[in-house]
Amino acid sequence: MFRTRLEYILKDMDLVSREEFDVVRDMVKQARTKNEILEQKIIALEKQLLEKKAVTKKTTKAKTRKDTKK
């Protein structure tokens, strides 16, 4: 009787099996790992972009100085 009542209560709850839970947990782990990798790539690309902008500013200033001396 107790078991039947418990099964009835659990049936109405929206629960997942352990297998389904493990699959989703593994998917989340993979997604987090990929997200961390992409975050590091973005940081590296932003750094490269800032370095290129700094070089461009230096060369532009140098060219401007040459042009004003003429």
C-alpha positions, 0 to 999 in steps of 0.5 A, a space after each residue: 500500500 505504501 509503495 503504491 501510494 509512493 509510486 502514484 505520487 512520484 508518477 505525478 512529479 516531473 522527474 527524469 531518470 538517472 541516465 537522462 540526468 547523466 546525459 544532460 550533465 555531460 552535455 553541460 560539462 562539454 558546453 562549459 568547456 567549449 565556452 571557456 575555450 571560446 572565451 580565451 580565444 576572444 580575449 586573445 583576439 581582442 588583445 591582437 586587435 588592440 595591439 594592431 590599433 596601437 601600431 596603427 596610431 603610432 604609424 599615423 602619428 609618425 606620418 602626420 609629423 613628417 607631413 607637418 615638417 614639410 
